[in-house]
C-alpha cells in the first residue's frame, strides 16, 4: 500500500502520510536507442531464422522472441515529463517516488505513472451567502492562488486534491465571513470592508492550514466580491448614509466651535468690544447658526444699539 496503517493510542486506525521523494529513473534517449536496437535485432534474427535449419533455427527464433519482448518492455518504460508537471511512480500499489525533471525519462515498465500538475493555479470560489458576525446576510467570494508542493500527499492523502481545495476554500471563506462584521461602524474592530488586507492574510493562513494535508501550498488569496445581500442592501445603504451625515455634521460642529472660541479670544485680546455673558451667548448662537447651516444665511443690519 502507498500508506501504511498505524494504530493510535485511542484505538483508531490512521494512515501514515506519504511524503514526496525522487524516483529512480534513467535518461530516456539512451533507453529509446537501446529499445530500437533490440527491436531491429529481433527483426533481423526473425528474418535470419528462415535461412537456418535445425538447432540454429531454433536459437535464432528464441533470440528473436527475446529481443522483441525485451525491446517492447524497454520502450514501454519510457515516460515523457512536461515542464510544469510531475510523474508519480507507483509499482504494485506502492509509491516509488516522483519525477520532476522534464524531458524523456525511463522507469520500470511495470510501474503506473500518474500525472500531477505543479503549475500555479487560480481558483475562484463560488459566491456564498453568509451571515457576518453581526448577523447581517452578505455575499462574498474569493480567488485563491495555489500550487501542489508535495505530489505524494496530493495523490495519496486525499481522494481528489482539486475537489479538496475547492471545498476547503469555500469552507474557509464562509468561516472568515462569519467571524467578522461587514462594517466596523466607527469602532476599532476588524471588519471585512475596512480591513481587507488583514482579513485576506487571515484567510490565507486558515486556508493554508486546511489544505496542508493535501500537499498544497497557498500563495495568495483575495476577496473578489463583498456586499450586502439584496434583501438588506437598501436598508444598510441608508444606514451608511446616515452614519456619514452624522460624522460630517460632527466635524462641522467641531470646526465651528473652534472658530467661535478663536473669535471670542481675539476680540477679548485686542479689546475691540466688551461683551457680557448674555451678549457672548447670543454671539455664539448666531455664529453657530451661520457656520453650521446647510443653506446660505442672510445678513440683518442692526441700526440700534448693541442691546436693541
C-alpha positions as CSV (number, residue, x, y, z in Angstrom):
1,X,0.0,0.0,0.0
2,X,1.1,3.6,-0.5
3,X,0.5,4.5,3.1
4,X,0.9,2.1,6.0
5,X,-1.8,2.0,8.6
6,X,-0.9,2.6,12.2
7,X,-3.0,2.3,15.4
8,X,-3.2,5.4,17.6
9,X,-3.4,5.5,21.4
10,X,-7.2,5.7,21.4
11,X,-7.5,2.6,19.2
12,X,-8.4,4.4,16.0
13,X,-6.6,3.4,12.8
14,X,-5.0,6.3,10.9
15,X,-3.0,6.3,7.6
16,X,0.6,7.3,7.8
17,X,1.2,10.2,5.3
18,X,3.5,9.6,2.4
19,X,6.0,12.3,1.6
20,X,7.4,13.0,-1.8
21,X,10.8,11.6,-2.8
22,X,12.7,11.4,-6.0
23,X,12.1,8.2,-8.0
24,X,14.8,6.1,-9.7
25,X,14.9,6.8,-13.4
26,X,17.3,6.7,-16.3
27,X,17.8,9.0,-19.3
28,X,15.1,8.2,-21.8
29,X,17.0,8.9,-25.0
30,X,19.6,6.2,-24.3
31,X,16.9,3.7,-23.4
32,X,15.0,4.7,-26.6
33,X,18.1,3.9,-28.6
34,X,18.5,0.6,-26.8
35,X,14.9,-0.4,-27.4
36,X,15.1,0.4,-31.0
37,X,18.3,-1.6,-31.4
38,X,16.6,-4.6,-29.7
39,X,13.6,-4.4,-32.0
40,X,15.9,-4.2,-35.0
41,X,17.9,-7.1,-33.7
42,X,14.8,-9.2,-33.1
43,X,13.6,-8.5,-36.6
44,X,16.9,-9.4,-38.1
45,X,17.0,-12.7,-36.1
46,X,13.5,-13.5,-37.3
47,X,14.5,-13.0,-40.9
48,X,17.7,-14.9,-40.4
49,X,15.8,-17.9,-38.9
50,X,14.3,-18.7,-42.3
51,X,17.8,-19.4,-43.6
52,X,18.8,-21.8,-40.8
53,X,17.8,-25.4,-40.1
54,X,17.8,-27.5,-37.0
55,X,19.2,-26.1,-33.8
56,X,20.4,-22.9,-35.4
57,X,16.9,-22.0,-36.5
58,X,15.5,-22.7,-33.0
59,X,18.2,-20.5,-31.5
60,X,17.5,-17.7,-33.9
61,X,13.8,-17.8,-33.2
62,X,14.4,-17.8,-29.5
63,X,16.7,-14.9,-29.8
64,X,14.2,-13.1,-32.0
65,X,11.4,-13.5,-29.5
66,X,13.6,-12.5,-26.5
67,X,14.9,-9.4,-28.3
68,X,11.4,-8.3,-29.3
69,X,10.0,-8.8,-25.9
70,X,12.8,-7.0,-24.1
71,X,12.7,-4.2,-26.7
72,X,9.0,-3.7,-26.2
73,X,9.4,-3.6,-22.4
74,X,12.3,-1.2,-22.7
75,X,10.1,1.1,-24.9
76,X,7.2,0.7,-22.5
77,X,9.3,2.2,-19.7
78,X,9.7,5.5,-21.5
79,X,7.8,8.4,-20.0
80,X,7.6,12.0,-21.0
81,X,7.7,14.7,-18.3
82,X,6.4,18.0,-19.5
83,X,7.6,21.2,-17.8
84,X,5.1,22.3,-15.1
85,X,4.1,18.6,-14.5
86,X,5.4,15.7,-12.4
87,X,5.1,12.0,-12.7
88,X,4.1,10.0,-9.6
89,X,5.6,6.5,-9.9
90,X,3.6,3.6,-8.4
91,X,4.6,-0.1,-8.5
92,X,2.1,-2.7,-7.5
93,X,0.3,-0.2,-5.3
94,X,3.4,1.2,-3.6
95,X,4.7,4.7,-4.0
96,X,8.1,4.6,-5.6
97,X,8.8,8.3,-6.0
98,X,8.2,11.3,-8.2
99,X,9.9,12.5,-11.3
100,X,10.0,16.3,-11.6
101,X,12.9,16.6,-14.2
102,X,11.4,17.4,-17.5
103,X,12.2,15.5,-20.7
104,X,12.1,11.9,-21.8
105,X,12.8,9.6,-18.9
106,X,12.8,5.8,-18.3
107,X,11.4,3.9,-15.4
108,X,10.4,0.4,-14.6
109,X,8.0,-0.6,-17.3
110,X,5.7,-2.3,-14.8
111,X,5.0,0.9,-12.9
112,X,2.0,3.2,-13.2
113,X,2.8,6.8,-13.9
114,X,0.3,9.4,-12.6
115,X,0.5,12.9,-14.0
116,X,0.3,15.7,-11.5
117,X,0.4,19.4,-12.5
118,X,2.8,21.5,-10.4
119,X,1.9,24.8,-12.1
120,X,0.5,27.8,-10.2
121,X,-3.3,27.8,-10.3
122,X,-6.0,30.4,-9.9
123,X,-9.3,29.2,-8.4
124,X,-12.3,31.4,-7.6
125,X,-14.7,30.2,-5.0
126,X,-18.4,30.2,-5.7
127,X,-20.4,33.2,-4.5
128,X,-21.5,32.4,-1.0
129,X,-24.3,34.0,1.1
130,X,-23.3,34.1,4.7
131,X,-24.2,35.9,7.9
132,X,-21.4,38.1,9.2
133,X,-20.5,38.5,12.9
134,X,-23.4,40.9,13.4
135,X,-25.9,38.6,11.8
136,X,-26.3,40.6,8.5
137,X,-26.5,38.5,5.3
138,X,-23.7,39.2,2.9
139,X,-22.4,37.9,-0.4
140,X,-18.7,37.0,-0.5
141,X,-16.3,35.3,-2.9
142,X,-12.6,34.9,-3.1
143,X,-9.8,33.9,-5.5
144,X,-7.0,31.6,-4.3
145,X,-3.6,31.2,-5.9
146,X,-2.1,27.8,-5.0
147,X,0.3,25.2,-6.1
148,X,1.0,21.5,-5.5
149,X,4.0,21.3,-3.2
150,X,4.1,17.6,-2.4
151,X,2.8,15.3,-5.2
152,X,2.7,12.2,-3.0
153,X,0.4,13.9,-0.5
154,X,-1.8,15.2,-3.3
155,X,-2.3,11.8,-4.7
156,X,-2.4,9.5,-1.7
157,X,-3.6,11.7,1.2
158,X,-6.9,12.8,-0.3
159,X,-9.3,11.3,-2.9
160,X,-9.2,14.3,-5.3
161,X,-6.9,17.2,-4.4
162,X,-8.7,19.5,-6.9
163,X,-12.1,19.0,-5.3
164,X,-10.5,19.0,-1.8
165,X,-9.0,22.5,-2.4
166,X,-12.3,23.7,-3.8
167,X,-14.3,22.6,-0.8
168,X,-11.8,23.8,1.7
169,X,-11.7,27.2,0.0
170,X,-15.4,27.7,0.3
171,X,-15.3,26.5,3.9
172,X,-12.5,28.9,4.8
173,X,-14.3,31.8,3.1
174,X,-17.5,31.1,4.9
175,X,-15.8,30.8,8.3
176,X,-13.9,34.1,7.8
177,X,-17.0,35.9,6.7
178,X,-19.0,34.8,9.7
179,X,-16.2,35.7,12.1
180,X,-16.0,39.4,11.3
181,X,-18.6,42.2,10.8
182,X,-19.1,43.7,7.4
183,X,-18.5,47.2,8.6
184,X,-16.7,48.5,11.8
185,X,-19.2,51.4,12.1
186,X,-16.6,53.7,13.7
187,X,-15.2,51.1,16.2
188,X,-11.7,49.7,16.2
189,X,-12.8,46.1,15.5
190,X,-11.6,44.4,12.3
191,X,-14.2,44.4,9.6
192,X,-14.4,42.8,6.2
193,X,-14.7,46.1,4.3
194,X,-12.3,48.3,6.2
195,X,-9.5,45.8,6.9
196,X,-9.3,43.9,3.6
197,X,-5.5,43.3,3.9
198,X,-5.7,41.8,7.4
199,X,-8.7,39.7,6.5
200,X,-7.0,38.2,3.4
201,X,-3.9,37.4,5.4
202,X,-6.0,35.5,8.0
203,X,-7.9,33.8,5.2
204,X,-4.6,32.7,3.6
205,X,-3.3,31.4,6.9
206,X,-6.5,29.4,7.6
207,X,-6.8,28.0,4.1
208,X,-3.1,27.0,4.1
209,X,-3.6,25.1,7.3
210,X,-6.7,23.3,5.9
211,X,-5.0,22.2,2.6
212,X,-1.7,21.3,4.1
213,X,-2.6,17.7,4.4
214,X,-3.1,17.5,0.6
215,X,0.4,18.8,-0.2
216,X,-0.9,22.1,-1.4
217,X,0.7,25.5,-0.6
218,X,-1.4,28.7,-0.8
219,X,0.4,31.6,-2.4
220,X,-2.2,34.3,-2.2
221,X,-5.9,34.9,-1.5
222,X,-8.0,37.9,-2.4
223,X,-11.7,38.8,-1.9
224,X,-13.3,39.3,-5.3
225,X,-16.9,40.1,-4.1
226,X,-18.1,41.6,-0.9
227,X,-21.5,43.2,-0.5
228,X,-24.7,43.1,1.5
229,X,-27.4,40.6,0.3
230,X,-30.0,42.2,-1.9
231,X,-32.8,42.0,0.7
232,X,-31.0,44.3,3.1
233,X,-28.8,46.3,0.7
234,X,-31.0,49.3,0.6
235,X,-31.6,49.5,4.3
236,X,-27.8,49.2,5.0
237,X,-27.1,51.8,2.4
238,X,-29.4,54.2,4.2
239,X,-27.7,53.4,7.5
240,X,-24.3,54.1,6.0
241,X,-25.6,57.4,4.5
242,X,-27.0,58.4,7.9
243,X,-23.7,57.5,9.6
244,X,-21.8,59.5,7.0
245,X,-24.1,62.5,7.6
246,X,-23.7,62.3,11.4
247,X,-19.9,62.1,11.0
248,X,-19.9,65.1,8.7
249,X,-22.0,67.2,11.0
250,X,-19.8,66.2,13.9
251,X,-16.8,67.5,12.0
252,X,-18.7,70.7,11.1
253,X,-19.7,71.4,14.7
254,X,-16.2,70.7,16.0
255,X,-14.8,73.2,13.5
256,X,-17.5,75.8,14.2
257,X,-16.9,75.6,18.0
258,X,-13.2,76.2,17.4
259,X,-13.8,79.2,15.2
260,X,-16.2,80.7,17.8
261,X,-13.6,80.2,20.5
262,X,-11.0,81.8,18.4
263,X,-13.3,84.8,17.6
264,X,-14.1,85.4,21.2
265,X,-10.4,85.1,22.2
266,X,-9.3,87.6,19.5
267,X,-12.0,90.1,20.4
268,X,-11.0,89.9,24.1
269,X,-7.3,90.1,23.4
270,X,-7.5,93.1,21.1
271,X,-10.2,94.9,23.1
272,X,-12.4,95.5,20.1
273,X,-15.6,95.3,22.1
274,X,-16.5,94.2,25.6
275,X,-19.3,91.6,25.8
276,X,-21.1,90.4,28.9
277,X,-22.1,86.8,29.3
278,X,-25.5,87.3,27.7
279,X,-24.0,89.0,24.6
280,X,-21.4,86.3,24.3
281,X,-24.1,83.6,24.4
282,X,-26.0,85.5,21.6
283,X,-22.9,85.8,19.5
284,X,-22.0,82.2,20.0
285,X,-25.6,81.2,18.9
286,X,-25.5,83.4,15.8
287,X,-22.1,82.2,14.8
288,X,-23.0,78.5,15.2
289,X,-26.2,79.1,13.1
290,X,-24.1,80.7,10.4
291,X,-21.3,78.1,10.4
292,X,-23.4,75.0,10.8
293,X,-26.3,75.9,8.5
294,X,-26.6,74.0,5.2
295,X,-28.1,77.0,3.5
296,X,-26.7,80.4,2.9
297,X,-27.7,82.9,5.7
298,X,-29.0,86.4,5.1
299,X,-27.5,89.3,6.9
300,X,-29.6,91.5,9.2
301,X,-28.3,95.1,9.8
302,X,-28.8,96.3,13.4
303,X,-29.4,100.1,13.3
304,X,-30.0,100.3,17.0
305,X,-27.7,99.8,19.9
306,X,-26.0,96.6,20.8
307,X,-28.8,95.6,23.2
308,X,-31.7,96.6,20.9
